[in-house]
């Protein structure tokens, strides 16, 4: 059941990546069983390798951690220029060679459940319609993520 759901989420991301015309699409979630959050990128489409799975962030750190902390979308046209050259603080951007990103929180009852990231490997002007598309797709994805979280006792299978 758990592996079927993980495959379903991954298949959904593949279709969504093509619909959005982004190079990379990923979901980060809290994998910690304690009150201290450990945010990891669990699902991806368009990834160049599996190094994204090794990234572990705390709230407030990295793209996912910042979006998790603020509960607000983040859109950056050129990470190198707009983030003052501190690209090493954004390991997903380095690992996947991302230049432009859109990241939104997926909220359930006003609480962040996951981070949804779309990225481009070339500088891309980010239009408001793209953010709206990402939000619409995240709404469709949310029920699958809730189902996944509810079976979280088996999360170790996926992250190891």
C-alpha positions as CSV (number, residue, x, y, z in Angstrom):
1,X,0.0,0.0,0.0
2,X,2.7,2.5,1.0
3,X,4.9,1.8,-2.0
4,X,1.8,2.0,-4.3
5,X,0.9,5.4,-2.8
6,X,4.6,6.6,-3.3
7,X,4.5,5.5,-6.9
8,X,1.1,7.2,-7.4
9,X,2.6,10.5,-6.0
10,X,5.7,10.2,-8.2
11,X,3.5,9.5,-11.3
12,X,1.4,12.5,-10.4
13,X,4.6,14.6,-10.2
14,X,5.8,13.4,-13.6
15,X,2.5,14.5,-15.2
16,X,2.4,17.8,-13.3
17,X,6.0,18.6,-14.3
18,X,5.1,18.2,-18.0
19,X,1.9,20.2,-17.5
20,X,3.8,23.0,-15.8
21,X,6.8,22.9,-18.2
22,X,9.3,23.0,-15.4
23,X,12.6,21.1,-15.4
24,X,12.3,19.8,-11.8
25,X,9.4,19.2,-9.5
26,X,9.7,18.0,-5.9
27,X,7.9,17.6,-2.6
28,X,9.6,18.1,0.8
29,X,8.1,16.8,4.0
30,X,8.9,16.5,7.7
31,X,10.4,13.1,8.3
32,X,11.1,13.4,12.0
33,X,9.1,11.6,14.6
34,X,10.1,14.1,17.2
35,X,9.0,17.7,17.7
36,X,12.2,18.9,15.9
37,X,11.4,19.0,12.2
38,X,13.7,17.4,9.7
39,X,12.6,18.4,6.2
40,X,13.6,16.1,3.3
41,X,12.9,16.1,-0.4
42,X,10.9,12.8,-0.7
43,X,9.5,12.8,-4.1
44,X,10.8,14.3,-7.4
45,X,10.4,14.3,-11.1
46,X,13.0,15.6,-13.6
47,X,15.8,15.0,-11.1
48,X,19.3,14.4,-12.5
49,X,20.3,12.0,-9.8
50,X,19.2,10.9,-6.3
51,X,21.3,13.2,-4.3
52,X,18.3,15.3,-3.4
53,X,17.2,12.5,-1.1
54,X,20.2,13.1,1.1
55,X,19.4,16.8,1.8
56,X,18.1,17.3,5.4
57,X,16.9,20.8,6.4
58,X,15.7,22.4,9.5
59,X,12.9,25.0,9.6
60,X,14.3,28.3,8.3
61,X,17.1,26.7,6.3
62,X,17.2,26.1,2.6
63,X,14.3,26.8,0.2
64,X,12.0,24.2,1.8
65,X,12.9,25.4,5.4
66,X,12.3,29.0,4.6
67,X,8.9,28.3,2.9
68,X,8.0,26.0,5.8
69,X,8.9,28.7,8.4
70,X,7.1,31.6,6.6
71,X,4.2,29.6,5.3
72,X,4.4,31.8,2.1
73,X,5.3,31.1,-1.5
74,X,8.9,31.9,-2.7
75,X,9.7,32.8,-6.3
76,X,13.2,33.6,-7.4
77,X,14.1,34.3,-11.0
78,X,17.9,34.0,-10.6
79,X,19.0,32.4,-7.4
80,X,22.7,33.4,-7.9
81,X,21.9,37.1,-8.3
82,X,18.9,37.5,-6.0
83,X,20.3,35.5,-3.1
84,X,23.6,37.5,-2.8
85,X,25.7,34.6,-4.2
86,X,24.9,32.4,-1.2
87,X,23.8,29.4,-3.3
88,X,25.4,26.9,-0.9
89,X,22.6,27.7,1.5
90,X,20.2,26.2,-1.0
91,X,21.4,22.6,-1.5
92,X,18.5,21.6,-3.8
93,X,19.5,24.3,-6.2
94,X,23.1,23.1,-6.3
95,X,22.2,19.4,-6.5
96,X,19.7,19.9,-9.3
97,X,21.5,22.9,-10.9
98,X,18.4,25.1,-10.5
99,X,18.5,28.8,-11.5
100,X,14.8,29.9,-11.2
101,X,12.4,28.4,-8.6
102,X,8.9,28.5,-7.4
103,X,8.1,27.0,-4.0
104,X,4.8,26.9,-2.1
105,X,3.7,25.5,1.2
106,X,0.9,22.9,1.1
107,X,-1.3,23.7,4.0
108,X,-3.8,21.6,5.9
109,X,-5.8,23.5,8.6
110,X,-3.4,26.4,8.4
111,X,-0.4,24.2,9.1
112,X,2.4,23.4,6.6
113,X,2.2,19.8,5.6
114,X,4.7,19.8,2.7
115,X,6.7,22.1,0.3
116,X,6.0,21.9,-3.4
117,X,8.9,23.1,-5.5
118,X,9.2,23.7,-9.3
119,X,12.5,24.7,-10.8
120,X,14.2,25.7,-14.0
121,X,17.8,25.0,-15.0
122,X,17.8,28.2,-17.1
123,X,16.8,31.7,-15.9
124,X,13.1,31.9,-16.4
125,X,10.7,34.8,-15.9
126,X,8.2,33.6,-13.3
127,X,4.7,34.8,-14.1
128,X,1.9,34.9,-11.6
129,X,0.0,32.3,-13.7
130,X,2.8,29.8,-13.1
131,X,2.4,30.2,-9.3
132,X,-1.4,29.8,-9.6
133,X,-0.9,26.6,-11.6
134,X,1.5,25.2,-9.0
135,X,-1.1,26.1,-6.3
136,X,-3.9,24.4,-8.2
137,X,-1.8,21.2,-8.7
138,X,-0.8,21.2,-5.0
139,X,-4.5,21.3,-4.1
140,X,-5.1,18.1,-6.3
141,X,-2.0,16.5,-4.7
142,X,-2.9,17.3,-1.0
143,X,-5.3,14.4,-0.5
144,X,-2.6,11.9,-1.6
145,X,-0.1,13.5,0.8
146,X,-2.5,13.4,3.7
147,X,-3.0,9.7,3.0
148,X,0.8,9.3,2.8
149,X,1.3,11.2,6.1
150,X,-1.4,9.1,7.8
151,X,0.7,6.0,7.1
152,X,3.8,7.8,8.3
153,X,4.8,4.9,10.6
154,X,6.2,3.3,7.4
155,X,8.1,6.5,6.3
156,X,11.4,4.8,7.2
157,X,11.0,2.5,4.2
158,X,10.9,5.5,1.9
159,X,13.7,7.6,3.4
160,X,16.3,4.9,3.8
